[in-house]
Amino acid sequence: MTITAAESDFAARFGLSPGQICGRALSDLLQAGTPARLRDRVAELSEGRAGWFTERVTGRHAGGGVFAADLTAIAVTGAAGTAGLVLLLHPLGEVDVPRPRELTLSALDARMLEGVAVGASTVQLAARLYLSRQGVEYRVGLLLRRFDAPNRPALVARAHALGLFAPGQWPPQVLPDLVE
């Protein structure tokens, strides 16, 4: 499910150029209503169990805005079987995703969450953010309680599920409109 070629209109929908979007996983850009649904539908095409499908999906612009679209995928077959997929994205418009006030983060908490997401240790975070180790542990503890997470990996998972991170970026970045 890796994109190997894209037209400029498709890539621009995500705020990227065709060169930047190539190599990215389709699941990093688009989601169906049920998380595994898009992957399963693409697998059906790849295995020759279907010739095409249309699925309602959502995607996120580079700036964080969410849009809805109908995705039509068509299997292209060659002599050896399925050679690839052609994807057509028909945008339906912007989706208003309310951002509760409790999801906004201070600049320090946003940098802290980004550091935790890349797996930085307490000492690394302290050096990067010019804090003491105890200061880092205190701030991470506040984030754990705020997002009701038992540990750092759960905190990152919760932040990702809430849409705090820009999709398809490494290292992870908190969306700018969520930073006070």
C-alpha positions in Angstrom: 0.0 0.0 0.0 2.9 2.3 -0.8 2.4 5.1 -3.3 4.8 4.8 -6.2 3.5 7.6 -8.5 1.0 10.5 -8.0 -0.5 13.3 -10.0 0.1 16.8 -8.6 -3.6 17.3 -7.8 -3.6 14.2 -5.6 -0.4 15.2 -3.8 -1.5 18.8 -3.4 -4.6 17.6 -1.4 -2.2 16.6 1.3 0.0 19.7 0.9 2.8 17.7 -0.8 4.4 17.5 -4.2 4.3 14.3 -6.3 7.9 13.6 -5.3 7.2 14.0 -1.6 4.1 11.7 -1.6 5.9 8.8 -3.3 7.0 6.2 -0.9 4.4 7.0 1.7 1.9 4.5 2.9 -1.7 5.1 1.8 -2.9 4.4 5.3 -0.7 7.4 6.5 -2.8 9.7 4.3 -6.3 8.3 4.3 -8.6 6.5 6.7 -11.8 4.7 6.2 -14.6 4.6 8.8 -13.3 1.3 10.2 -9.5 1.3 10.7 -8.8 -2.0 8.9 -11.4 -1.6 6.2 -9.2 0.3 3.6 -6.4 -2.2 4.1 -8.7 -5.1 3.6 -10.3 -3.6 0.5 -6.8 -3.0 -1.0 -5.8 -6.6 -0.2 -8.8 -7.9 -2.0 -7.7 -6.0 -5.1 -4.1 -7.1 -4.8 -5.1 -10.7 -4.5 -7.5 -10.5 -7.5 -10.6 -11.1 -5.4 -12.1 -7.8 -6.6 -11.6 -5.6 -9.7 -12.5 -2.2 -8.0 -14.1 -0.6 -5.0 -15.3 2.8 -3.8 -14.9 3.8 -0.2 -15.6 7.0 1.8 -12.4 8.1 3.4 -11.0 11.1 5.3 -7.6 12.7 5.0 -5.7 15.4 6.7 -4.1 18.4 5.0 -0.5 19.2 6.0 -1.9 22.1 8.1 -4.2 19.8 10.0 -7.5 20.4 8.2 -9.6 17.3 7.6 -11.4 16.5 4.4 -13.8 13.8 3.2 -13.5 12.1 -0.2 -14.7 9.1 -2.2 -11.8 6.9 -3.0 -12.1 4.6 -6.0 -9.4 2.0 -6.5 -9.1 -0.1 -9.6 -6.8 -3.1 -10.0 -4.5 -3.0 -13.1 -3.6 -6.5 -14.2 -0.8 -7.7 -16.4 0.3 -11.1 -17.6 1.5 -12.1 -14.1 -1.6 -10.9 -12.3 -2.3 -7.7 -10.5 0.4 -5.2 -11.5 -0.8 -2.3 -9.3 -3.7 -0.1 -8.4 -5.0 3.2 -9.7 -6.6 5.4 -7.1 -9.0 8.2 -7.9 -9.8 10.6 -5.1 -13.0 12.6 -5.4 -13.0 15.3 -2.7 -16.3 16.0 -1.0 -15.3 19.0 1.1 -13.9 19.9 4.4 -15.0 18.2 7.6 -15.4 20.3 10.7 -13.5 18.5 13.4 -14.2 20.3 16.7 -11.1 20.9 18.7 -12.0 20.9 22.4 -10.1 23.5 24.4 -8.7 20.7 26.6 -6.7 19.5 23.6 -4.6 22.6 23.2 -1.1 22.4 24.7 1.4 24.9 25.8 4.5 25.2 23.6 6.6 23.4 26.3 4.0 20.5 26.6 3.9 20.2 22.8 7.7 19.9 22.6 7.6 17.4 25.5 5.0 15.3 23.8 7.0 15.3 20.5 10.1 14.2 22.4 8.2 11.4 24.1 6.8 10.4 20.7 10.3 10.0 19.2 11.4 7.9 22.2 13.7 10.5 23.9 14.8 9.6 27.4 14.3 11.9 30.4 17.9 13.0 30.2 17.6 13.7 26.4 14.4 15.7 26.9 16.0 17.6 29.8 19.0 18.6 27.6 16.8 19.5 24.6 14.3 21.6 26.6 16.8 23.1 29.1 15.0 21.6 32.1 16.1 19.4 35.0 15.4 15.7 35.0 12.8 16.3 37.7 11.2 19.0 35.6 10.9 16.6 32.7 9.4 13.9 34.9 7.0 16.4 36.4 5.8 17.6 33.0 5.5 14.1 31.6 3.5 13.1 34.7 1.1 16.0 34.0 0.7 14.9 30.4 0.1 11.3 31.6 -2.6 12.4 34.0 -4.2 14.8 31.5 -4.6 12.2 28.8 -5.3 9.4 31.3 -2.4 7.3 30.1 -0.6 4.7 32.3 2.8 5.1 30.6 4.7 6.9 27.8 3.8 4.6 24.9 0.1 4.9 25.9 0.4 8.7 26.0 1.8 8.7 22.4 -1.0 6.4 21.3 -3.6 8.5 22.9 -2.2 11.7 21.4 -2.2 10.1 18.0 -5.7 8.8 18.4 -6.9 12.3 19.4 -5.3 13.7 16.2 -2.7 15.9 18.0 0.1 14.9 15.6 0.4 16.0 11.9 0.0 12.8 9.8 2.8 11.3 7.9 5.6 13.3 9.6 8.8 12.1 11.2 9.7 13.2 13.7 6.1 13.7 15.0 4.9 17.3 15.3 1.9 18.6 17.3 -0.4 20.4 14.9 0.3 24.2 15.1 -3.3 25.1 15.8 -3.2 23.0 19.0 -0.3 24.9 20.5 -1.1 28.0 22.6 
